[in-house]
Amino acid sequence: MQIAPSLLSCDFSKFGYEIERMDKAGADMMHLDVMDAHFVPNLTFGAPVIKMLRKYTDKPFDVHLMISEPLKYIDDFSDAGADIISFHTESDSDIEETIKKIESRGVKPALAIKPKTDPSVVFPYLDRLYMVLVMTVEPGFGGQSFMADMMPKVEAIKEEAKRRNLDVLVQVDGGIAKDTIATAAKAGVDICVAGTAVFKPDDAKKAIDELKALCE
């Protein structure tokens, strides 16, 4: 299991320090939630902030675009240092064109789906994707409860990828904690985005190690 701390849960007044803290604690990548107050009812940060943060770690930047028109901003986030860009099937941008744009920038493309979206919408693109992000909460705010009924979606995506002999990672985001991560692991999840579960404890390394141990 890979752990991707959600920087949405960090102390924004110490953004760079928080990334360094997660890096030293053993995070596998940094999850950066970009929200536009239109696609989701919250506003976070954009490419200029991510660009300034890039110097604080060599770990991959996993940029989750919760915005209405991701295609318009792929260049900006690529230039800012994104290693993975996930965007929503429910956004207004053409999925094929957006994937093509991400690929053209040498960044790994990923598709994200909300809780009410059927997983089959990602199947036509699986051979082009590095990862599929299955939201286990309604996107927009941290601290929500894990939706275990999303696990059949994970299983369906993993099964389809296996059937076609594709190596596609599945990530879940929302409500990941010590009492939920084993459920995600059992369903076949490869990467868990964790917010308060890793930022709230004083010892972040212990928190991440415990989460990984629960998946074994």
Helices and strands as residue ranges (DSSP letters): E 2-5, G 7-9, G 12-14, H 15-24, E 30-35, H 47-53, G 54-56, E 61-66, G 70-73, H 74-80, E 84-88, H 95-104, E 108-113, G 119-128, E 131-135, G 148-150, H 151-163, E 169-173, H 181-187, E 191-194, H 196-199, H 204-213
